[in-house]
Amino acid sequence: MSLFKKKRESINVEGIKLLDRYKEGELDEKEFLSAFGKETVYYATPYDADGSNNSSILFSTEDSEYYPAFTSVNRLIEFYEEAGRADFMVNDGPFLNFLEMAKATNGGANAVSKGAIVDPECYDFSIEDKHLDILINMMKG
C-alpha cells in the first residue's frame, strides 16, 4: 500500500518546466525535444493482460487517436478514473522510449495508427503518428 502511495505521488517537475518553457516560446522545437526526450513520463500499457490491444487507454480527438503520457502519476490516475478504466498498470520511462513504444504498436492489426500526447487537456503537445519517426530521430540526435 505504501509503495502505491509513494508511486502515486511521483511527479516530473523538470518535465513540466520544459513543457511550460516550450509553450511560452522560450525553447524552440529542437531544444525542447532534445531535452524532453530524456524526461520521465508515466503511461499505461497499451495491452490487456491477454496481450490484446486496449483502446480504452487512448485519448481521442475528432481526427486522431493518441497514446497519452503524463508528467505525474496523479494525472494518469485521474485520466483513467474519469475514463472509467479501473484496471491499468503504471509504467514509467524516458519520453523517447514511450514514443518508440507508440510507434511499435502502430500498423499490423491496428486499423488506426496512433500518435502520442503529453498530459491531455493540460498541454497542447501532441505528435501525429506520421511524425513519430522524425521526432524520434530528432531526440536521438
Buried (B, 14 or more C-beta within 10 A) or exposed (E): EEEEEEEBEBBBEBBBEBBEBBEEEEBEEEEBBBBBBBBBBBBBBBEEEEEEBBEEBBBEEEEBBBBBBBBBBBBBBEBBEEBEEEEBEBBBBBBBBBBBBBBEBBEEEBEEBBBBBBBBEBBEBBBBBEBBEEBBEBBEE
